Amino acid sequence: MLDLDPASFTHVPHNVALTLPSDHHQSRIIVFAFVASFLVQHLSTVLFQRRCRSLWNSLDGNNRADIAIRCVIGVWGLLSSVWASVVLTPALRNGTSIAERMYATETSGLLNAEALCSAAVGFFAWDIVTSLWLYEEYGSAFLLHAVASFAAFAIPKCMPRGFLLYYGCVFLVWEVTAPFLGARTLLIKMKKTDSVAFSIIERCGFALFIVIRFVFGLPAMIMYVSDAYAMRWLGLAKPTSVYATFTFAAVLFPLMNCMWVGKMIKALMRSKNRSKSA
């Protein structure tokens, strides 16, 4: 049995039911992030058309779209991971309670992540659109990731304020690997796989992926499962369907990371074999 003091959960809402969000400021942030993602995609297309004309002309429509999409993902990954790290640093340094991790409070400082998590809803909505658009190029794995990520940030918007902002930041720190994956894809399309830059980006991206998503991320997902169980033991895990969904996600995302690692290892082995043959 968990040794928990119910008094420390006094700020946690009781008898929660899913309701449509009424915060117009956060809704505007969602729309802005959705539109801004398309804007960055368009600007990336224009930039490559003007600055890398020979490369651009050598690619078909899907590959051109892929470059622009990778640029958006890279920009989002850098901005969101830095923002999330800034919010999380005081919480990690000072420590957080189960109640604060499940429902952020003003004193925890985690409410500063509210706008970031709203922007994530808009970004992953864009991600769903582009994954459907290039489904033949990306396949079901990209679409599944986009839908799962969208749900992970959209559902909390239907819960009371502060729900899972801590874990939302943890998830977004993972996005720091996105610029490396995008740069690697770009170098492949430029046929620069034998360059020193490609080798550095590939290996650094792989190392960062392992550290962020397993050394840092996996314990956080395990902690979420423990926190969710504590809320259930206290009778505060309402609605049950929401907690069940996020517990499932806490298992699903590490499994998906294992799948990506397997693909990365195969890519690294191919690069190593190419280096030996050269």
Summary of the structure (lengths in Angstrom):
residues: 278
radius of gyration: 20.3
end to end distance: 60.9
largest distance: 66.5
contacts: 852
relative contact order: 0.12
helix: 81%
strand: 1%
